[in-house]
Amino acid sequence: MAQPTLAQLTQDAAASDGPGFPPASPVKFGGVDPLGLRQLNFDLMDEVLPGLNNVARHIRPFVVIAWAWRRANQLAQAQGFKTISLDLLQDFVDRIEVIYVWSQLLKNENSDLPGRQVLAGLVKAPKWTFGGPNWETRKRTRRYSTALSAPINYGPGLKMLGWVQRHPHYPDVLIPTDAAVPALDAFEAQIKKHFDHPAFSAFGTVTVTREEALAWAEDWSLVAVSPTEAKAMAQILFGTGAPPRRQRAGEMILTAVGNVSSTDPDRLRTAMAGPPSNFVPARHLQQTWEDFRRLQVRQLFRLSLEALFYWTLGKLHDRPKNIDAIVDAFIGELPLRTEKLTAGEWLRGMFEISIGPAELIARIQAAMKNPAAKDLAPAVVAGIALCLAEPKDQEKGFERPDRLPLNRARDEAALRAGNSVEEFLRHVIESWILAQHVYWSVGRGLADARAQAERTILRLRVILDEGGWKLTPGASPGSPPVPTDDRLYTALMLAGESQLLDNALPHAPGSEPA
């Protein structure tokens, strides 16, 4: 809700003849990071696959946006402008983006592009005018959310992968890099026959019909990039111009593809995540291999704790429970008896040496889908046991103490190794789950208040009452947590469209690569 101005408050006070009730504040439960652990996942991803995200997984949108900026600059120069408004250039790029997505959705309503729901009305429209108040409103609503160039979509990768760079004299204007030029030339050759339409050749207001957009769809199809575009992405993605960390990650991924004879991301993730997998890359890839293992272990630790939090919320749905009742309920769902065992002995018994972090992540997900089987508690403990059994690693600068670094968790577990299982679990649930959740929920709420955020999100799911812990009034356990995508699927998709995977897969003697 927008904050009232001083003038509005003064006017309301003058019009009031007595006390009254303020309108109820709209409160929405939410928050995708209940324990504050997810940022570490992204930081660790940057250690392995910098420059990628989990959305920008096709070559053609990179080419379309980079070409749109080049075309806008060319039109400005051709018209003899010494200076030109950035808004005019950006308007042209925005128009090309929307027409491109529109055309692909007309061709295939399930096209893997951002903004399908937002553009649903446009898909059904007989024509669209790119100009005027409606267009300005659409541009504003798309800019930071569903636009191809948005920060959560293809925007960061455009610069970080090296498709575009800032103009040397006008930093808000983007120009293609030398590495991108061959791809843009090849792309332009495919669509040049449409340049007689003002959508591709003029600034300002332009109207495009549904039939025109559909007629253009095939010539810049999402799924049919040219060999030149594929070659450019192969070089940009894992070639000598890529950051060394991404080069090494690409080499490891392609080696693993050949090792397991598969491009399936789940199989590759399991193979590259270290023991018990027998995949061992070359010596110069050792650090990359260790970084990938560390990422998967941290993913497992985060999912294990969020799954335990989700389990705890489910136990509080009927009435408050004190911490002892929560611990007893959890132990009651475990297969291994805990009497006379120390916490250290119990954790070693729950650690399964034949299963790696990727498999345990899948096990926890499966357990949350079938709560009646009561497999979640043992899956969570197995995940925590593996994470705590990992050797302590070098602290990273981004591992803030309040984000529960694994080294801190290992130290706390080691101090309690001689305690009873009940005492150890009490610490895990009280400190690593409930206290961590309250700390981050309150902290994020205060940050929203300081920023005068228009949308109020109540992140706090549990509170401490006289009867013990209970759900915040109106709250529910919510949806089961899911692991954060680790960019491996994106890397594989881009490598596949770049024809790198065909070369990495083993082929029968005498056969030609696919």
Secondary structure as GFF3:
##gff-version 3
##sequence-region A 1 514
A	DSSP	alpha_helix	6	15	.	.	.	ID=ss1
A	DSSP	beta_strand	28	29	.	.	.	ID=ss2
A	DSSP	alpha_helix	38	48	.	.	.	ID=ss3
A	DSSP	alpha_helix	59	78	.	.	.	ID=ss4
A	DSSP	alpha_helix	86	107	.	.	.	ID=ss5
A	DSSP	alpha_helix	120	124	.	.	.	ID=ss6
A	DSSP	beta_strand	127	130	.	.	.	ID=ss7
A	DSSP	alpha_helix	133	142	.	.	.	ID=ss8
A	DSSP	alpha_helix	155	160	.	.	.	ID=ss9
A	DSSP	beta_strand	164	166	.	.	.	ID=ss10
A	DSSP	beta_strand	174	176	.	.	.	ID=ss11
A	DSSP	alpha_helix	181	191	.	.	.	ID=ss12
A	DSSP	three_ten_helix	192	194	.	.	.	ID=ss13
A	DSSP	alpha_helix	198	201	.	.	.	ID=ss14
A	DSSP	beta_strand	206	209	.	.	.	ID=ss15
A	DSSP	alpha_helix	210	217	.	.	.	ID=ss16
A	DSSP	three_ten_helix	218	220	.	.	.	ID=ss17
A	DSSP	alpha_helix	227	238	.	.	.	ID=ss18
A	DSSP	alpha_helix	244	260	.	.	.	ID=ss19
A	DSSP	alpha_helix	265	272	.	.	.	ID=ss20
A	DSSP	three_ten_helix	283	285	.	.	.	ID=ss21
A	DSSP	alpha_helix	286	315	.	.	.	ID=ss22
A	DSSP	alpha_helix	323	331	.	.	.	ID=ss23
A	DSSP	alpha_helix	343	350	.	.	.	ID=ss24
A	DSSP	alpha_helix	357	369	.	.	.	ID=ss25
A	DSSP	three_ten_helix	371	373	.	.	.	ID=ss26
A	DSSP	alpha_helix	376	389	.	.	.	ID=ss27
A	DSSP	three_ten_helix	401	403	.	.	.	ID=ss28
A	DSSP	alpha_helix	406	415	.	.	.	ID=ss29
A	DSSP	alpha_helix	421	427	.	.	.	ID=ss30
A	DSSP	pi_helix	428	435	.	.	.	ID=ss31
A	DSSP	alpha_helix	436	450	.	.	.	ID=ss32
A	DSSP	beta_strand	457	458	.	.	.	ID=ss33
A	DSSP	beta_strand	462	465	.	.	.	ID=ss34
A	DSSP	beta_strand	468	471	.	.	.	ID=ss35
A	DSSP	alpha_helix	488	497	.	.	.	ID=ss36
A	DSSP	alpha_helix	500	504	.	.	.	ID=ss37
###
